[in-house]
Amino acid sequence: MYFTDRGLEELEERRGDESVTLSWLADRMRAFVDNNPEFEDAVERLATFLARDDSDDED
């Protein structure tokens, strides 16, 4: 496990049973960047990675 996995594990433990929309996720990511502008590039890269995940189309 990477050190950075702690946040992912907390997310899964606290909210793992919830269903969310991509709109909700995008709003939360925007709020994060508004509060932490130094992470804008990383958040944008993650959003682009998620948007372009074409593994579903390979079936």
C-alpha positions as CSV (number, residue, x, y, z in Angstrom):
1,M,0.0,0.0,0.0
2,Y,1.2,3.5,-0.8
3,F,1.1,6.2,1.8
4,T,-1.4,8.0,-0.4
5,D,-3.8,5.1,-0.2
6,R,-4.9,6.1,3.3
7,G,-7.3,8.7,1.9
8,L,-8.7,6.2,-0.6
9,E,-9.2,3.7,2.2
10,E,-11.0,6.2,4.3
11,L,-13.2,7.2,1.4
12,E,-14.1,3.5,0.9
13,E,-14.7,2.9,4.6
14,R,-16.9,6.0,5.1
15,R,-18.8,6.2,1.8
16,G,-18.2,2.8,0.1
17,D,-21.9,1.8,0.3
18,E,-23.1,5.1,-1.2
19,S,-24.0,5.7,-4.9
20,V,-23.0,9.0,-6.4
21,T,-23.4,10.7,-9.8
22,L,-20.5,11.9,-11.8
23,S,-22.0,15.4,-11.5
24,W,-21.7,15.2,-7.7
25,L,-18.1,14.0,-8.1
26,A,-17.3,16.9,-10.5
27,D,-18.8,19.4,-8.0
28,R,-16.8,18.0,-5.1
29,M,-13.6,18.1,-7.2
30,R,-14.3,21.8,-8.2
31,A,-14.9,22.6,-4.5
32,F,-11.6,21.0,-3.6
33,V,-9.7,23.0,-6.3
34,D,-11.4,26.2,-5.1
35,N,-10.1,25.5,-1.6
36,N,-6.7,24.1,-2.8
37,P,-5.7,25.8,-6.0
38,E,-2.2,24.3,-5.9
39,F,-3.8,20.9,-6.7
40,E,-5.6,22.1,-9.8
41,D,-3.3,20.3,-12.2
42,A,-3.5,17.0,-10.4
43,V,-7.3,17.2,-10.2
44,E,-7.6,18.1,-13.9
45,R,-5.4,15.1,-14.8
46,L,-7.5,12.8,-12.6
47,A,-10.7,14.1,-14.2
48,T,-9.3,13.6,-17.7
49,F,-8.1,10.1,-16.8
50,L,-11.6,9.2,-15.5
51,A,-13.3,10.8,-18.5
52,R,-11.2,9.0,-21.0
53,D,-11.4,5.5,-19.4
54,D,-12.4,3.6,-22.5
55,S,-11.8,0.1,-21.0
56,D,-15.6,-0.4,-21.0
57,D,-15.7,0.0,-24.8
58,E,-13.3,-2.8,-25.5
59,D,-15.8,-5.6,-24.9
